């Protein structure tokens, strides 16, 4: 098997992509890799606290690498931190990075171009597939996931904190991708075939945050606690 690092957000696309890779057995996943805000100790953008991401990794049984980023990192800071981490992994014989992206061509091109500089190669197990079918597969496999972030312009407050179900997917507005691939929502997976046991968590408060320069600047976050 080819040694690889898996870029782990803690959400549903990551979970389904990792499940497929482990079943396929073409790659040996040596590490999960997550970007973390130094200021908040949370996953960048998704906002999931790191104790819960660590609990996921423990339940999966794969070591976790945490890439620390400053508050509101720009591309330069992100690229420098990722390049340093991947160069260290390359010294261990790892030259493949795996992602859960589905159809954002510009994001895939960006990842591939940056990896070529190291050099690394990128793999995308879910690429180009129908997102409604992917969500059907995700649920049929028994994964359980909670919505932790929503775009306020597209999804009303009751969506944030909900557990993903077929009824929830069927009730999404027509302009929202079923997988949230355009950033409509982010999720936290707490159980399923990847995990030796469910990841215990509880709900906290909901907060609104704004991101300057983002096309839709207001997002609602559901706090989840270990």
SEFIZA-425034 format. One record per residue: residue in one letter; z, x, y of N, C-alpha, C in turn. Coordinates in steps of 0.02 Angstrom, whole numbers, padded with zeros to 5 digits, always signed. Atoms other than C-alpha are relative to their C-alpha. Layout:
BEGIN
aZXYZXYZXY/...
***
This chain:
BEGIN
x+00000+00042-00060+00000+00000+00000+00000+00044+00063/x+00005-00036-00064-00036+00054+00179+00064-00012+00040/x-00060+00010-00041+00123+00085+00282-00018-00028+00069/x+00016+00033-00063+00129-00023+00439+00064-00021+00035/x-00053+00030-00040+00240-00085+00580-00023-00069+00021/x+00017+00069-00017+00246-00271+00616+00033-00019+00066/x-00025+00019-00066+00263-00332+00796+00032-00069-00004/x-00041+00059+00016+00401-00462+00783+00029-00031+00063/x-00028+00036-00057+00441-00593+00915+00057-00046-00021/x-00050+00047+00025+00553-00701+00805-00026-00071-00004/x+00028+00067-00002+00435-00849+00823-00044-00017-00060/x+00036+00027+00058+00324-00952+00709-00063+00039-00018/x+00061-00037+00016+00161-00853+00724+00018+00066-00034/x-00023-00061+00032+00253-00691+00684+00021-00014-00072/x-00027+00015+00067+00338-00774+00536-00056-00015-00050/x+00054+00017+00046+00179-00846+00461-00043+00061-00015/x+00040-00061+00010+00082-00684+00487+00036+00048-00047/x-00039-00046+00043+00222-00580+00408+00002-00027-00071/x-00001+00030+00067+00234-00701+00262-00065+00015-00037/x+00065-00013+00031+00049-00682+00228-00008+00074-00020/x+00007-00071+00014+00054-00493+00240+00042+00021-00060/x-00043-00018+00056+00200-00479+00120-00026-00028-00066/x+00029+00030+00061+00114-00595-00004-00063+00037-00022/x+00064-00034+00015-00051-00501+00008+00012+00069-00031/x-00020-00065+00027+00033-00333-00027-00050+00056+00013/x+00044-00055-00020-00104-00230+00055+00038+00049+00044/x-00038-00042-00046+00024-00164+00180+00074+00001-00021/x-00072-00007+00008+00200-00100+00162+00032-00001+00069/x-00030+00006-00066+00297-00160+00313+00064+00041+00003/x-00057-00046-00004+00414-00017+00355+00051-00023+00052/x-00045+00022-00054+00484-00092+00515-00027-00064+00033/x+00016+00051-00050+00487-00246+00624+00012+00032+00068/x-00006-00030-00067+00464-00201+00808+00004-00056+00052/x-00011+00052-00051+00530-00306+00953+00012+00032+00068/x-00012-00024-00068+00524-00277+01141+00059-00038+00030/x-00064+00028-00022+00693-00305+01224+00011+00016+00074/x-00019-00012-00069+00746-00326+01405+00068+00035+00002/x-00064-00036-00008+00880-00197+01446+00050-00041+00041/x-00043+00037-00046+00948-00313+01580+00035-00058-00036/x-00027+00061+00031+00974-00468+01470+00017+00007-00074/x-00008-00009+00073+00975-00398+01291-00032-00059-00037/x+00037+00054+00031+00848-00533+01248-00073+00021-00011/x+00071-00012+00011+00670-00534+01181-00038-00013+00064/x+00040+00009-00060+00548-00511+01324-00042-00064-00006/x+00035+00064-00007+00472-00680+01374+00031-00056-00042/x-00028+00054+00041+00542-00781+01226+00072-00015+00019/x-00068+00010-00022+00719-00754+01289+00052-00008-00055/x-00047+00007+00055+00800-00752+01116+00049+00059+00001/x-00049-00055+00000+00964-00652+01113-00011+00047-00060/x+00012-00049+00053+00950-00492+01011+00045-00008-00061/x-00039+00010+00062+01096-00533+00894-00035-00047-00049/x+00035+00046+00045+00988-00675+00826-00063+00033-00030/x+00057-00037+00028+00834-00562+00807+00024+00048-00053/x-00028-00045+00051+00943-00437+00715+00019-00039-00063/x-00018+00042+00057+01006-00578+00605-00062-00020-00040/x+00064+00014+00034+00825-00626+00566-00021+00060-00043/x+00022-00060+00037+00783-00447+00516+00044+00012-00061/x-00046-00009+00057+00938-00438+00406-00016-00051-00055/x+00017+00052+00049+00890-00603+00321-00067+00013-00034/x+00065-00017+00029+00712-00540+00294+00006+00062-00043/x-00010-00061+00039+00770-00369+00233-00046+00057+00021/x+00042-00054-00027+00659-00258+00344+00034+00030+00062/x-00033-00030-00059+00731-00132+00470-00034-00019+00065/x+00025+00021-00065+00712-00178+00653+00002+00058+00049/x+00003-00048-00056+00656-00062+00794+00000-00040+00065/x-00005+00034-00065+00705-00117+00970-00028+00046+00054/x+00030-00038-00055+00595-00056+01113+00028-00027+00065/x-00033+00023-00061+00697-00066+01273-00046+00005+00060/x+00041+00003-00060+00608-00118+01432+00043-00017+00060/x-00038+00017-00060+00673-00126+01611-00010-00072+00020/x+00008+00068-00025+00697-00290+01702-00069-00008+00032/x+00067+00015-00027+00527-00369+01746-00046+00060-00007/x+00042-00060+00008+00427-00225+01670-00073-00014+00017/x+00072+00006-00011+00250-00195+01729-00036+00030-00060/x+00039-00025+00057+00109-00144+01612+00013+00073-00014/x-00011-00072+00008+00142+00040+01644+00063+00014-00040/x-00063-00010+00034+00323+00030+01587-00005-00022-00073/x+00009+00024+00068+00277-00073+01435-00042+00049-00042/x+00045-00045+00036+00135+00043+01385+00034+00067-00016/x-00034-00063+00011+00242+00199+01405+00051-00006-00057/x-00051+00010+00051+00384+00129+01298-00031-00010-00068/x+00032+00012+00065+00267+00067+01162-00034+00062-00026/x+00034-00061+00021+00167+00228+01159+00049+00050-00030/x-00051-00045+00026+00325+00331+01136+00024-00020-00069/x-00024+00025+00064+00386+00221+00995-00052+00008-00055/x+00052-00004+00051+00220+00215+00903-00016+00073-00018/x+00012-00071+00015+00196+00403+00918+00055+00026-00047/x-00054-00019+00046+00366+00425+00834-00013-00028-00070/x+00015+00030+00065+00312+00306+00695-00058+00036-00034/x+00057-00036+00028+00150+00402+00674+00022+00063-00035/x-00027-00060+00032+00253+00555+00631+00029-00016-00069/x-00025+00023+00065+00319+00452+00484-00058-00022-00046/x+00058+00020+00040+00142+00418+00423-00023-00071+00010/x+00019+00069-00015+00126+00245+00499-00054+00001+00054/x+00056+00001-00047-00041+00215+00585-00031-00069+00007/x+00024+00069-00004-00060+00025+00575+00053-00044+00032/x-00044+00049-00032+00016-00108+00688-00028-00070-00012/x+00022+00067+00018+00009-00292+00639+00028-00051+00050/x-00017+00049-00051+00012-00440+00760-00013-00071-00025/x+00009+00070+00017+00024-00629+00749-00047-00038+00046/x+00047+00033-00047-00109-00664+00883-00052-00040-00039/x+00046+00045+00034-00232-00803+00843-00069-00002+00032/x+00067+00005-00028-00372-00819+00970-00008+00028+00071/x+00007-00026-00068-00337-00734+01138-00038+00067-00002/x+00044-00058+00008-00484-00613+01139+00019+00057+00047/x-00017-00053-00048-00430-00519+01296+00063+00037-00022/x-00061-00032+00024-00257-00487+01222-00014+00044-00060/x+00018-00041+00058-00331-00425+01058-00035+00064+00023/x+00036-00059-00024-00449-00309+01152+00046+00050+00033/x-00049-00044-00032-00306-00241+01255+00041+00038-00052/x-00040-00033+00052-00201-00205+01101-00042+00053-00036/x+00041-00047+00038-00345-00122+01008-00016+00062+00042/x+00017-00056-00044-00394-00014+01157+00059+00048+00008/x-00059-00042-00009-00216+00048+01183+00017+00037-00065/x-00016-00032+00064-00191+00083+00998-00047+00056-00017/x+00049-00053+00014-00350+00185+00987+00019+00066+00034/x-00019-00060-00036-00275+00307+01112+00051+00043-00039/x-00056-00035+00032-00135+00355+00991-00019+00050-00055/x+00034+00063+00016-00231+00330+00871+00038-00041-00052/x-00026+00050+00047-00172+00174+00779-00056-00051-00012/x+00046+00056+00008-00267+00028+00707+00040-00065+00000/x-00033+00065-00005-00226-00156+00731-00025-00047-00053/x+00017+00052+00048-00223-00297+00605+00026-00067+00026/x-00017+00066-00025-00220-00484+00645-00010-00051-00057/x+00007+00043+00059-00186-00590+00489-00019-00072+00013/x+00013+00070-00016-00204-00758+00578-00063-00009+00042/x+00052+00002-00051-00354-00715+00686-00055-00051-00015/x+00057+00045+00001-00482-00851+00721+00011-00064-00039/x-00012+00060+00040-00400-00987+00616+00018-00060+00043/x-00015+00062-00035-00379-01168+00668+00076-00007+00008/x-00072-00001-00013-00208-01182+00751+00036-00062-00028/x-00032+00059+00030-00174-01359+00689+00010+00011-00075/x-00008-00015+00071-00205-01302+00510+00054+00052-00011/x-00053-00050+00006-00093-01151+00538+00069-00032+00004/x-00064+00033-00006+00048-01264+00594+00015-00042-00062/x-00010+00037+00062+00021-01374+00441+00023+00046-00056/x-00020-00048+00050+00033-01221+00330+00072+00024+00011/x-00066-00023-00019+00188-01160+00422+00054-00050-00024/x-00048+00052+00019+00279-01325+00392+00001-00011-00075/x+00004+00011+00072+00217-01346+00213+00037+00055-00039/x-00035-00055+00033+00291-01176+00169+00076-00006+00006/x-00072+00010-00008+00462-01237+00226+00033+00038+00056/x-00029-00033-00058+00483-01137+00385+00033-00051+00047/x-00034+00041-00049+00605-01208+00513+00005+00039+00064/x+00006-00035-00064+00585-01165+00696+00021-00045+00057/x-00023+00037-00059+00660-01217+00862-00036+00024+00062/x+00033-00017-00063+00573-01223+01031+00052+00029+00048/x-00048-00033-00044+00659-01099+01148-00025+00010+00070/x+00028-00010-00066+00541-01092+01297-00061-00045+00007/x+00058+00044-00012+00417-01216+01372-00026+00011+00071/x+00032-00001-00066+00294-01213+01516+00012-00067+00033/x-00019+00062-00034+00360-01342+01639-00060-00041+00022/x+00059+00036-00023+00183-01387+01696-00031-00041-00056/x+00035+00030+00056+00134-01443+01521+00045-00040-00047/x-00045+00034+00047+00287-01498+01422+00064-00022+00036/x-00060+00027-00032+00431-01609+01479+00063+00028-00033/x-00063-00033+00018+00613-01560+01460+00022-00014-00072/x-00026+00016+00066+00645-01650+01295-00031+00043-00056/x+00031-00044+00050+00527-01531+01204+00041+00063-00011/x-00037-00062+00005+00637-01381+01240+00063-00010-00041/x-00056+00007+00045+00765-01358+01101-00016-00040-00062/x+00019+00041+00058+00672-01471+00979-00016+00044-00060/x+00022-00032+00062+00645-01422+00798-00072-00022-00014/x+00070+00016+00012+00460-01413+00757-00008-00041-00064/x+00017+00043+00057+00400-01552+00642-00071-00025+00009/x+00068+00027-00006+00234-01636+00606-00002-00053+00055/x-00002+00051-00053+00286-01781+00718+00001+00032+00069/x-00002-00035-00065+00325-01658+00858-00069+00026+00017/x+00067-00026-00012+00154-01576+00840-00048-00057+00019/x+00044+00057-00014+00066-01745+00835+00012-00030+00069/x-00017+00029-00064+00155-01795+00995-00014+00046+00059/x+00016-00046-00055+00097-01643+01097-00056-00027+00044/x+00056+00019-00043-00013-01677+01249-00064+00033-00023/x+00065-00024+00024-00198-01652+01217-00017+00070+00026/x+00016-00066-00029-00204-01498+01329+00047+00055-00022/x-00046-00050+00027-00068-01406+01231-00024+00021-00070/x+00020-00025+00065-00122-01295+01087+00056-00011-00050/x-00052+00013+00050-00028-01341+00925+00045+00061-00013/x-00039-00061+00010+00028-01159+00907+00028+00028+00066/x-00022-00027-00064+00063-01136+01093-00031+00067+00016/x+00031-00065-00005-00060-00992+01090-00015+00021+00072/x+00013-00015-00071-00093-01006+01277+00065+00007+00040/x-00063-00007-00034+00092-00986+01317+00034-00065+00018/x-00030+00065-00015+00133-01172+01319+00073-00004-00023/x-00069-00001+00024+00290-01141+01217+00011+00061-00045/x-00019-00053+00047+00384-01009+01116+00055-00027-00045/x-00045+00027+00050+00492-01031+00963+00043+00053-00032/x-00046-00042+00039+00633-00958+00858+00004-00028-00070/x-00001+00023+00070+00619-00968+00668+00068+00018-00030/x-00068-00012+00026+00787-00989+00582+00006-00009-00075/x-00003+00006+00073+00741-01025+00401-00072-00003-00027/x+00066+00003+00032+00597-01020+00277-00006+00051-00055/x+00009-00042+00059+00522-00922+00133+00006+00075+00012/x-00011-00071-00015+00539-00755+00223+00074+00020-00007/x-00071-00014-00011+00728-00770+00235+00041-00009-00064/x-00047+00006+00056+00863-00739+00105+00051-00055+00014/x-00046+00054-00019+00970-00864+00201-00019-00021+00071/x+00014+00025-00067+00958-00970+00358+00039+00040+00052/x-00034-00035-00056+01002-00890+00525+00040-00051+00040/x-00043+00048-00034+01151-00983+00595-00007+00009+00076/x+00005-00002-00073+01138-01028+00779+00024-00067+00028/x-00019+00062-00033+01193-01159+00905-00033-00002+00069/x+00034+00009-00064+01121-01230+01064+00048+00010+00058/x-00037-00006-00063+01181-01181+01237-00032-00045+00052/x+00027+00039-00054+01119-01241+01405-00075+00014+00009/x+00070-00012-00018+00941-01256+01471-00002+00025+00072/x+00008-00027-00068+00886-01157+01623-00074+00005+00017/x+00068-00009-00025+00730-01147+01730-00006+00069+00031/x+00012-00065-00029+00656-00978+01775-00071+00003+00026/x+00066-00010-00030+00510-00927+01883-00022+00072-00008/x+00029-00066+00008+00394-00780+01854-00056+00008+00051/x+00051-00012-00052+00299-00718+02007-00062+00031-00031/x+00063-00027+00025+00116-00686+01971-00025-00033-00063/x+00023+00035+00059+00110-00794+01816-00038-00063+00021/x+00040+00058-00020-00024-00932+01824+00042-00064+00004/x-00049+00055-00003+00112-01060+01783+00068+00032+00004/x-00056-00045-00013+00268-00987+01857+00067-00026-00023/x-00065+00029+00018+00406-01106+01799+00004-00015-00074/x-00010+00011+00072+00473-01105+01621+00071-00024-00012/x-00066+00025+00020+00617-01197+01540+00022+00037-00064/x-00026-00036+00058+00725-01096+01420+00059-00038-00030/x-00057+00027+00037+00839-01168+01288+00041+00059-00026/x-00043-00054+00024+00984-01048+01263+00021-00015-00072/x-00027+00006+00067+01026-01019+01081+00048+00057-00011/x-00055-00047+00007+01183-00929+01028+00013+00013-00074/x-00016-00017+00068+01235-00839+00871+00064-00034-00022/
***
